[in-house]
Amino acid sequence: MGSTMVVLLAIQQVREDAMRTLFLSAQGAATLISRVGLARCIRGMVNEIDHDFKRWEQFDKSARLASHSAQGVIEIMPISDGQTYGFKYVNGHPNNHRHELPTVMAFGVLARVETGLPEFVSELTLVTALRTAATSALAAQHMANPAVRSMALIGNGAQSEFQAVAFHELLGIDTFYLYDTDFSATEKLAIHLYELGLKTILCKSVPEAVREVDVITTATAAKTHASVLTKNMLRPGVHINAIGGDCPGKTELHPDILRDARVFVEYEPQTRIEGEIQQMPKDFPVTELWEVLTGFALGRTAPDQITVFDSVGFALEDFSAMRYMHRLALAQGELESLSLIPELPDPKNLYSWLKHGEVA
Protein backbone atom coordinates (compact mmCIF):
# COMPACT_ATOMS: atom_id res chain seq x y z
CA MET A 1 0.00 0.00 0.00
CA GLY A 2 1.45 3.35 -1.03
CA SER A 3 2.24 6.08 1.46
CA THR A 4 -0.41 8.36 -0.08
CA MET A 5 -3.09 5.74 0.46
CA VAL A 6 -1.97 5.19 4.06
CA VAL A 7 -2.25 8.92 4.75
CA LEU A 8 -5.69 9.10 3.13
CA LEU A 9 -6.92 6.13 5.16
CA ALA A 10 -5.55 7.70 8.34
CA ILE A 11 -7.30 10.96 7.54
CA GLN A 12 -10.54 9.07 6.86
CA GLN A 13 -10.22 7.22 10.18
CA VAL A 14 -9.67 10.49 12.06
CA ARG A 15 -12.72 11.94 10.34
CA GLU A 16 -14.86 8.94 11.19
CA ASP A 17 -13.69 9.03 14.83
CA ALA A 18 -14.56 12.75 14.96
CA MET A 19 -18.06 11.96 13.66
CA ARG A 20 -18.71 9.20 16.21
CA THR A 21 -21.39 9.63 18.83
CA LEU A 22 -20.43 7.66 21.92
CA PHE A 23 -23.21 5.92 23.83
CA LEU A 24 -23.55 4.74 27.42
CA SER A 25 -26.42 2.28 27.65
CA ALA A 26 -28.51 1.47 30.70
CA GLN A 27 -26.71 -1.85 31.08
CA GLY A 28 -23.36 -0.16 30.48
CA ALA A 29 -24.05 2.43 33.18
CA ALA A 30 -25.11 -0.25 35.67
CA THR A 31 -22.02 -2.33 34.92
CA LEU A 32 -19.76 0.70 35.19
CA ILE A 33 -21.21 1.92 38.50
CA SER A 34 -21.11 -1.59 39.97
CA ARG A 35 -17.47 -2.03 38.91
CA VAL A 36 -16.29 1.35 40.19
CA GLY A 37 -18.54 1.36 43.26
CA LEU A 38 -21.68 3.38 43.98
CA ALA A 39 -20.12 5.42 46.77
CA ARG A 40 -17.08 6.33 44.64
CA CYS A 41 -19.33 7.37 41.74
CA ILE A 42 -21.45 9.57 44.00
CA ARG A 43 -18.33 11.22 45.40
CA GLY A 44 -17.09 11.83 41.87
CA MET A 45 -20.39 13.45 40.92
CA VAL A 46 -20.33 15.60 44.05
CA ASN A 47 -16.94 16.97 43.01
CA GLU A 48 -18.14 17.58 39.43
CA ILE A 49 -21.38 19.28 40.52
CA ASP A 50 -19.53 21.41 43.06
CA HIS A 51 -17.03 22.49 40.39
CA ASP A 52 -19.73 23.42 37.89
CA PHE A 53 -21.93 25.29 40.37
CA LYS A 54 -18.88 27.37 41.30
CA ARG A 55 -18.68 28.57 37.67
CA TRP A 56 -22.39 29.38 37.63
CA GLU A 57 -22.03 32.61 35.63
CA GLN A 58 -20.49 30.74 32.68
CA PHE A 59 -23.71 28.86 31.97
CA ASP A 60 -26.61 29.80 29.73
CA LYS A 61 -29.49 28.72 31.97
CA SER A 62 -33.25 28.30 31.64
CA ALA A 63 -36.06 26.52 33.41
CA ARG A 64 -36.99 23.19 31.92
CA LEU A 65 -39.62 22.92 29.20
CA ALA A 66 -42.52 20.78 30.41
CA SER A 67 -45.41 19.08 28.65
CA HIS A 68 -48.04 18.09 31.22
CA SER A 69 -50.80 15.53 30.86
CA ALA A 70 -53.26 13.84 33.18
CA GLN A 71 -50.86 10.90 33.43
CA GLY A 72 -47.66 12.81 34.14
CA VAL A 73 -45.10 15.12 32.60
CA ILE A 74 -42.41 14.97 29.91
CA GLU A 75 -39.61 17.53 30.14
CA ILE A 76 -36.56 18.81 28.29
CA MET A 77 -33.79 20.35 30.42
CA PRO A 78 -31.22 22.36 28.38
CA ILE A 79 -27.98 24.08 29.44
CA SER A 80 -24.67 25.24 27.94
CA ASP A 81 -21.36 26.59 29.17
CA GLY A 82 -20.46 28.01 25.75
CA GLN A 83 -18.29 25.05 24.80
CA THR A 84 -20.57 22.10 25.54
CA TYR A 85 -24.34 22.02 25.19
CA GLY A 86 -26.34 19.47 27.12
CA PHE A 87 -29.93 18.47 27.51
CA LYS A 88 -31.89 15.85 29.38
CA TYR A 89 -35.15 14.21 28.39
CA VAL A 90 -37.07 13.05 31.45
CA ASN A 91 -40.59 12.02 32.36
CA GLY A 92 -42.49 11.76 35.60
CA HIS A 93 -45.44 9.35 35.62
CA PRO A 94 -46.38 8.31 39.18
CA ASN A 95 -48.61 5.42 38.08
CA ASN A 96 -46.05 3.79 35.79
CA HIS A 97 -45.60 0.91 38.22
CA ARG A 98 -48.96 -0.34 36.98
CA HIS A 99 -47.33 -0.79 33.57
CA GLU A 100 -44.14 -2.26 35.07
CA LEU A 101 -42.26 0.88 34.06
CA PRO A 102 -40.13 3.23 36.21
CA THR A 103 -41.81 6.38 37.50
CA VAL A 104 -38.91 8.35 36.02
CA MET A 105 -37.08 7.53 32.78
CA ALA A 106 -34.40 9.69 31.21
CA PHE A 107 -31.60 10.04 28.70
CA GLY A 108 -29.24 12.90 27.90
CA VAL A 109 -26.97 14.35 25.23
CA LEU A 110 -23.74 16.36 25.27
CA ALA A 111 -22.90 18.22 22.05
CA ARG A 112 -20.06 20.41 20.87
CA VAL A 113 -21.21 24.05 20.68
CA GLU A 114 -18.70 24.87 17.94
CA THR A 115 -20.23 22.42 15.46
CA GLY A 116 -23.43 21.11 17.06
CA LEU A 117 -22.12 17.57 16.76
CA PRO A 118 -23.68 15.27 19.41
CA GLU A 119 -20.65 13.64 21.04
CA PHE A 120 -22.23 11.65 23.87
CA VAL A 121 -25.61 10.06 24.46
CA SER A 122 -26.29 8.52 27.85
CA GLU A 123 -28.99 6.77 29.78
CA LEU A 124 -29.95 8.99 32.70
CA THR A 125 -32.57 6.98 34.58
CA LEU A 126 -29.95 5.40 36.82
CA VAL A 127 -27.54 8.32 36.61
CA THR A 128 -30.31 10.75 37.67
CA ALA A 129 -30.67 8.88 40.95
CA LEU A 130 -26.94 9.26 41.57
CA ARG A 131 -26.83 12.95 40.67
CA THR A 132 -29.89 13.70 42.82
CA ALA A 133 -28.28 11.97 45.78
CA ALA A 134 -24.96 13.71 45.12
CA THR A 135 -26.59 17.15 44.97
CA SER A 136 -28.61 16.45 48.12
CA ALA A 137 -25.52 15.44 50.08
CA LEU A 138 -23.45 18.33 48.73
CA ALA A 139 -26.12 20.81 49.84
CA ALA A 140 -26.51 19.13 53.23
CA GLN A 141 -22.79 19.50 53.92
CA HIS A 142 -23.42 23.27 54.06
CA MET A 143 -26.95 23.30 55.48
CA ALA A 144 -27.18 20.53 58.06
CA ASN A 145 -25.70 20.76 61.54
CA PRO A 146 -22.24 19.21 61.95
CA ALA A 147 -21.97 15.64 63.26
CA VAL A 148 -25.40 14.53 62.06
CA ARG A 149 -26.05 10.83 62.66
CA SER A 150 -29.66 10.03 61.81
CA MET A 151 -31.94 10.55 58.85
CA ALA A 152 -35.60 9.93 58.02
CA LEU A 153 -36.44 8.74 54.53
CA ILE A 154 -40.07 9.58 53.79
CA GLY A 155 -40.91 7.86 50.54
CA ASN A 156 -38.94 4.65 50.01
CA GLY A 157 -39.06 4.33 46.24
CA ALA A 158 -36.41 4.43 43.52
CA GLN A 159 -34.40 7.34 44.96
CA SER A 160 -34.13 6.13 48.54
CA GLU A 161 -31.12 3.75 48.47
CA PHE A 162 -29.02 6.33 46.63
CA GLN A 163 -29.93 9.03 49.14
CA ALA A 164 -28.95 6.74 52.02
CA VAL A 165 -25.58 5.85 50.48
CA ALA A 166 -24.78 9.49 49.68
CA PHE A 167 -25.62 10.76 53.17
CA HIS A 168 -23.75 7.89 54.80
CA GLU A 169 -20.64 8.43 52.70
CA LEU A 170 -20.51 12.23 52.77
CA LEU A 171 -22.06 13.11 56.13
CA GLY A 172 -21.49 9.96 58.18
CA ILE A 173 -25.17 9.21 58.80
CA ASP A 174 -25.51 5.63 60.01
CA THR A 175 -29.12 5.30 61.23
CA PHE A 176 -32.11 5.58 58.90
CA TYR A 177 -35.77 5.85 59.91
CA LEU A 178 -37.97 4.59 57.07
CA TYR A 179 -41.58 5.31 56.19
CA ASP A 180 -43.71 4.85 53.08
CA THR A 181 -47.43 4.40 52.60
CA ASP A 182 -46.44 1.29 50.63
CA PHE A 183 -44.90 -0.97 53.25
CA SER A 184 -43.41 -3.26 50.61
CA ALA A 185 -41.26 -0.32 49.46
CA THR A 186 -40.04 0.15 53.02
CA GLU A 187 -39.21 -3.55 53.32
CA LYS A 188 -37.29 -3.40 50.05
CA LEU A 189 -35.27 -0.42 51.24
CA ALA A 190 -34.60 -1.98 54.65
CA ILE A 191 -33.21 -5.14 53.03
CA HIS A 192 -30.88 -3.16 50.78
CA LEU A 193 -29.61 -0.93 53.59
CA TYR A 194 -29.09 -3.96 55.84
CA GLU A 195 -26.94 -5.50 53.09
CA LEU A 196 -24.87 -2.30 53.15
CA GLY A 197 -24.38 -2.59 56.90
CA LEU A 198 -26.60 0.39 57.76
CA LYS A 199 -28.99 0.52 60.71
CA THR A 200 -32.67 0.93 59.84
CA ILE A 201 -35.78 1.56 61.92
CA LEU A 202 -39.11 0.86 60.24
CA CYS A 203 -41.78 3.36 61.25
CA LYS A 204 -45.58 3.36 61.14
CA SER A 205 -46.06 7.07 60.49
CA VAL A 206 -44.28 10.22 59.37
CA PRO A 207 -44.29 11.77 62.89
CA GLU A 208 -42.68 8.62 64.30
CA ALA A 209 -40.00 8.65 61.57
CA VAL A 210 -38.97 12.31 61.94
CA ARG A 211 -39.30 12.79 65.70
CA GLU A 212 -35.62 12.37 66.66
CA VAL A 213 -33.65 12.71 63.41
CA ASP A 214 -31.06 15.25 62.26
CA VAL A 215 -31.99 15.16 58.55
CA ILE A 216 -35.25 14.44 56.73
CA THR A 217 -35.49 13.51 53.04
CA THR A 218 -38.95 13.64 51.48
CA ALA A 219 -39.25 11.77 48.19
CA THR A 220 -42.91 10.94 47.70
CA ALA A 221 -44.42 10.29 44.27
CA ALA A 222 -48.06 11.48 44.36
CA LYS A 223 -48.46 14.64 42.29
CA THR A 224 -50.69 16.56 44.69
CA HIS A 225 -50.44 19.53 47.03
CA ALA A 226 -49.65 17.58 50.18
CA SER A 227 -48.35 18.40 53.64
CA VAL A 228 -46.25 15.32 54.24
CA LEU A 229 -44.40 17.32 56.89
CA THR A 230 -45.96 19.88 59.22
CA LYS A 231 -44.19 22.27 61.55
CA ASN A 232 -45.26 20.52 64.75
CA MET A 233 -43.45 17.32 63.66
CA LEU A 234 -40.02 18.97 63.51
CA ARG A 235 -37.30 19.27 66.11
CA PRO A 236 -35.15 22.45 66.18
CA GLY A 237 -32.08 22.38 63.94
CA VAL A 238 -33.33 19.73 61.52
CA HIS A 239 -32.32 19.89 57.86
CA ILE A 240 -35.00 18.98 55.30
CA ASN A 241 -33.93 17.66 51.93
CA ALA A 242 -37.18 18.08 49.96
CA ILE A 243 -36.70 16.32 46.62
CA GLY A 244 -40.22 15.05 45.88
CA GLY A 245 -41.93 18.33 44.98
CA ASP A 246 -40.77 18.74 41.38
CA CYS A 247 -43.68 20.05 39.29
CA PRO A 248 -46.51 22.58 39.47
CA GLY A 249 -49.23 21.39 41.80
CA LYS A 250 -47.01 19.04 43.81
CA THR A 251 -45.66 19.86 47.27
CA GLU A 252 -44.62 17.95 50.40
CA LEU A 253 -44.08 20.63 53.06
CA HIS A 254 -46.66 22.72 54.90
CA PRO A 255 -46.12 26.44 54.18
CA ASP A 256 -45.53 27.16 57.87
CA ILE A 257 -42.29 25.17 57.68
CA LEU A 258 -41.03 27.37 54.86
CA ARG A 259 -41.99 30.58 56.65
CA ASP A 260 -39.83 29.69 59.65
CA ALA A 261 -36.92 28.09 57.77
CA ARG A 262 -33.89 29.20 55.81
CA VAL A 263 -34.67 27.97 52.28
CA PHE A 264 -32.18 27.09 49.56
CA VAL A 265 -32.88 26.32 45.89
CA GLU A 266 -30.94 25.33 42.78
CA TYR A 267 -32.26 27.79 40.18
CA GLU A 268 -34.84 30.20 41.55
CA PRO A 269 -36.88 30.83 38.35
CA GLN A 270 -37.50 27.10 37.98
CA THR A 271 -38.14 26.40 41.67
CA ARG A 272 -40.73 29.20 41.85
CA ILE A 273 -42.77 27.18 39.37
CA GLU A 274 -42.12 23.63 40.55
CA GLY A 275 -40.77 23.54 44.08
CA GLU A 276 -42.10 23.88 47.59
CA ILE A 277 -41.89 27.67 47.24
CA GLN A 278 -44.63 27.64 44.59
CA GLN A 279 -46.87 27.93 47.67
CA MET A 280 -45.21 31.16 48.78
CA PRO A 281 -45.41 34.82 47.64
CA LYS A 282 -43.18 35.78 44.70
CA ASP A 283 -40.96 37.85 46.98
CA PHE A 284 -40.42 35.00 49.47
CA PRO A 285 -36.64 35.04 50.14
CA VAL A 286 -34.50 32.09 49.03
CA THR A 287 -30.77 31.49 48.50
CA GLU A 288 -29.43 29.69 45.42
CA LEU A 289 -27.04 26.80 45.99
CA TRP A 290 -24.22 28.33 43.91
CA GLU A 291 -24.13 31.31 46.27
CA VAL A 292 -23.40 29.02 49.22
CA LEU A 293 -20.82 26.90 47.39
CA THR A 294 -18.88 29.98 46.27
CA GLY A 295 -19.02 31.62 49.72
CA PHE A 296 -21.18 34.47 48.43
CA ALA A 297 -23.89 33.52 50.96
CA LEU A 298 -23.98 31.54 54.18
CA GLY A 299 -25.61 28.15 54.60
CA ARG A 300 -26.82 27.35 58.10
CA THR A 301 -26.40 30.32 60.44
CA ALA A 302 -27.56 28.85 63.80
CA PRO A 303 -27.65 25.37 65.40
CA ASP A 304 -31.41 25.48 66.09
CA GLN A 305 -32.28 26.86 62.64
CA ILE A 306 -34.47 24.73 60.37
CA THR A 307 -32.98 24.57 56.88
CA VAL A 308 -34.73 23.40 53.71
CA PHE A 309 -33.13 22.40 50.42
CA ASP A 310 -36.05 22.81 48.02
CA SER A 311 -34.57 20.65 45.27
CA VAL A 312 -36.42 20.12 41.98
CA GLY A 313 -33.43 18.97 39.92
CA PHE A 314 -31.66 21.37 37.58
CA ALA A 315 -30.04 20.85 34.17
CA LEU A 316 -26.58 21.83 35.46
CA GLU A 317 -26.56 18.74 37.69
CA ASP A 318 -27.28 16.48 34.71
CA PHE A 319 -24.61 18.29 32.67
CA SER A 320 -22.10 17.59 35.45
CA ALA A 321 -23.23 13.98 35.86
CA MET A 322 -22.95 13.28 32.12
CA ARG A 323 -19.47 14.78 31.93
CA TYR A 324 -18.39 12.63 34.88
CA MET A 325 -19.91 9.45 33.42
CA HIS A 326 -18.41 10.20 29.99
CA ARG A 327 -14.91 10.41 31.43
CA LEU A 328 -15.39 7.38 33.64
CA ALA A 329 -16.83 5.27 30.82
CA LEU A 330 -13.99 6.26 28.49
CA ALA A 331 -11.43 5.23 31.08
CA GLN A 332 -13.21 1.93 31.76
CA GLY A 333 -13.92 1.09 28.11
CA GLU A 334 -17.67 0.94 28.64
CA LEU A 335 -18.81 3.06 25.64
CA GLU A 336 -20.48 1.98 22.44
CA SER A 337 -20.53 3.87 19.14
CA LEU A 338 -23.74 5.11 17.53
CA SER A 339 -24.18 5.81 13.83
CA LEU A 340 -26.27 8.85 14.64
CA ILE A 341 -24.96 11.33 12.05
CA PRO A 342 -24.57 10.50 8.32
CA GLU A 343 -20.90 10.38 7.29
CA LEU A 344 -21.11 12.31 4.03
CA PRO A 345 -18.14 12.80 1.68
CA ASP A 346 -19.98 15.93 0.54
CA PRO A 347 -22.03 17.48 3.38
CA LYS A 348 -24.13 19.32 0.80
CA ASN A 349 -25.18 16.04 -0.81
CA LEU A 350 -27.44 14.44 1.80
CA TYR A 351 -29.39 12.68 -0.96
CA SER A 352 -26.36 10.48 -1.65
CA TRP A 353 -26.83 8.87 1.77
CA LEU A 354 -29.90 7.10 0.41
CA LYS A 355 -27.73 5.35 -2.17
CA HIS A 356 -25.20 4.58 0.55
CA GLY A 357 -27.99 2.94 2.51
CA GLU A 358 -29.03 0.82 -0.46
CA VAL A 359 -25.47 -0.44 -0.88
CA ALA A 360 -25.17 -1.17 2.84
N, C-alpha and C positions, 0 to 999 in steps of 0.2 A: 504494500500500500504506500503510495507516494506521500511525501511530507505535506503537500497541499491538501490532500484528502484527509489526512490525520487532523490538521488544523481545522478544516471545515467541520469534521465530525465533533471535534472538541467544542467548537463554537456552538454547534447545534445542541450538544448536550447541556452546555451552560444555559442556553436559551430555554431548553425544555425544563431544566431545574428551576429557572427563574419563574416559569409559568406555573409550576406545581402549586396546588393548594393542599396543604397538609391537613390531615383529619385525625382527630382523637375521638374514637367511638365510645359508646357507653361501656362496652366490655373492656376496651383499652384503658379507659379512665379507672374503672374498678380494679383492674389488674395492677395498674401503675400505683394507685393509692395503697393497695394492699401490700405491694412489694416495698414501697418506700416507708410506709407506716402512716396511719391516719394522723397521729399527733404531730409527726414531723411535717406533714403536708399542711396542717392547719397553722403551725408556726411559720412555715414559709409564706403562706398567704397573709398572715398577720403582718409580716415584715413588708410584703409587697403593697398591701393596702395602706399601711402607715406611710410608706414612701410616697405613694401617689396622692394621698390626701394632703401631704405636706407641700405638694406642688399644685395645689388646688387652682390657682389663678391661671395655670397653663391650659386648662381644659375648657373646651366648648361644651357647655352643659345645658340640658333641658330636662323637663319632667318627661316621664315615659308617655307614650301614645297608647291609649287603652281603647279597646272595643268591648263593650259590656253586653252581656245577654242575660236572660233569665237563668241560664245554667252556670255562668261564670264569666271570666274575663280572659281576653287574649291581648298581650301587650308587646310593644317594641320599645327597647331601652337603648337609645343611641348616645355616644360620647366620642370625643376626639381630643387628643393632645397636640394636634397640628402635624404630627408625623404618622401616628397610627389612629385609624378610625375603628371603633368597635360597636357592635350592637348585640343585644340579646333578645331572642324571641322567648316568651314565657307565657304560660297560661295559669289560671287558678280556677279549678272546678271542684268545689268541695264534695260533690256527690260522685266523683269518678270511681270511688271504691266499688260502687255498684256495678261498674263496667270492668272491674279488675284492672283499672288504670290508676297511675299516681295522681294525686290531687294537683301536683305541680309537675310540668314537663318543660324542658327548656333546651335550647341550643344557642350557640353564639358564633360570631365571626369577627376576626381581626383583619383589617385591610390596610394596605399602604396608601397613605393620603396622596403621595406624589403621583401615583398612577391609578389608584382605585383598585388595584389587583387584590382580590381576597387571598390572603396568605395562609390563614388558619381557620378551620371550622372545628368546633368542639361541642360535644355533648355538655350540657350544663345542668341537667337534672340533679346528678350526684354532686357536681362541683358547686352548684348553688347552695347546697346544704353546708358544704365546707366553708364557703365564703361568708355565709350568714353567721355561722358559728364563730368564724375568725373575727368578723367585724364586731359581733356582740362582745367577745372577750377583750378585744382591743379597747372598745369604749369603756368596758367595766374596769379596766386597769386604771382609768382616770376618774371614774365616777363612783365606784364602790368604795366602802371603807377598807383600809388596809387589813390584812390578816383575816379575810372572810374565810369561812369554813363550811357553810351550809347553803343549799340552794333548793328552791322549790321549782319544779317543772310542771306548769299547768298547761295541759295539752301534751300528750305523750305520743304524737304521731311521728311523721317522717323526719322532722328536724331534731327530735329530742336527744337521740344518742350523740349527735354531733355537738350539740350545745353542751352536754355533760362532759364530753372529752375535752372540748376547748376550755371550759371553765376549770376543769381539774388541772389541765396542763399549764395554763397561763396564770391562774389565780390560786391554785392549790386547794380548791374546794374538793372535799372528800365524802360529804354526806348529801344525799339527794332525796328530797321529799317529793313523791310522785302523785299526781292526780289527773284523771281524765274521766269524762262522763262514760267513755267506753273502757270498761275495766280490762278487756282483753289487750288494749293498747298499753295500759299500765303494766300488765303482766309481761308483755313482750319487752318493754323497756327495762323492767326490773331484771329479767333474765340476761339481757345484753350487758347491763351495767355490772351485774354480779360476775359475769365472765371477765370483765375488765378489772375486777378487784375493788369495785367501788361500793360503798355502803348505801343502801336504799331503804326508805321507809314508805310503805304504801298507805295512802291516806284516803279517807272516805268523803272528804269535802275540801273545797278551796280554803276556808278558814283554818282547818286543821293543818293543811299543807304549808301555809305561809306564816303561821303563828310565831315561830321561833327562828326563822331563817334570815340570812344576811343578804341574799340575792333572790329575786323572783324572776323567772322567765315565763311569759305568757305566749303560747303558740297554739291558740285554738283555731279551728277551721271554719266554723259557721260564719257566714257573711251577713251578720246582723249587728245593729247597735246593741252591744251587750255591756254589762258592768260585771265582768268576771271578777275584778278586784274592786272593793270599796274601801274608803279611807279607814273605817273602823277595824279592818282586818290587819292593818299594817303596824309594824313596830317602828319606832324612830330609827333613822339611819339606814333603812333598807334601800337597796338599789333595785329598780324594776327595769328589766330588759324586755320591753314590749315589742315583740316581733310579729304578732298575729294580725294586728290591724294594718292592712296593706291595700285597702281600696276604699273608694267612697261608700259610705253606708255601713262600714264595719269598724267597730271599736271593741276594746276589751277593758278599758279603765273608766271608772266613774270620774266625771269632770272635777269633783272635789279633790281627787288625788292630784290632778294636774295643777290646780290652783295653788296648792300648798307645796309643790315640788319644784326643784330645779330641772328644767326639761331640755334635753339635747336631741338634735335631729341630724340627719345626713345632709339633705338638700331642702331648705325651707320651702321653696315654691311647690315642690312635689308633696312634702309631708302635710302642708296645709290642705291639700286635696284628699290625701289618702290616710293619713296617720291619725293617732289619737287626738291631735290638736285640731282636727276638722270640727271637733265639738266646741272649740273655743273661739273668742272674738279674733278678728284678723290682726289686731295689734297685740295679741297675747305673746309675751316675750319668750323666745327660745334661743339656744346657742347651737351653732352648727359644729359638727364633729371636727372639721378641719381647724377651726379656731382653737380648740382645746389641744389638738395634736401639735400645732405649731407654737403653742404658748401664748397665742394672742388673747385667749380667754381662759379662765380657770374652770376646772371640772368641779368636783365636790369642794365646798367651802366650809363645811362644818360636820362634825361626827354624827349629829342627830338629824342632819338634813336628809330628806327623801329625794333621791335622784331618779329620773326616768330617761331612758334612752328610747325615744319614740322612733323605732327603726322600721322603715317600709321597704328597704332594699333600694340601692341606687346604682345606676349604670357604672359608675367609677369602680365599685367593688367587683363587678363582673369583668371589667376591663383588666383590673389587677389580677384577678383569679385566672383569667385566660392567659395572660402573659406568663404567670408563674407556671401554669400547667404546660404551656407551649415549651418553655425552657426545660422543664423536668422531663417531658415526654421525648424531646430531642435527645437529651442526655441518656435516657433509658432505652432508646430505640423502640418506642411504643407508638409511632405515628404511621399512618397509612397515607397514600397519595390519591387525591381525587382528580379525575379529569373533569374539572368544573368549567374551565375556560377553553374555548377552541384554540388550538395551536395553528395559527394561520401564517403561511409564508408571506402572504400579502394581507395585512389587516383590513384593507379596504375591500377585499374580495371574500366576504362572509359566505356568499353563495357557493363558493368552491368547497366549503365544508360538507355540503350535502353529498357531493361526489366522493369526498373522502370517506364519508360514512358508508356509502354504497360499497366502496372497495373493502373497507374494514369488515 
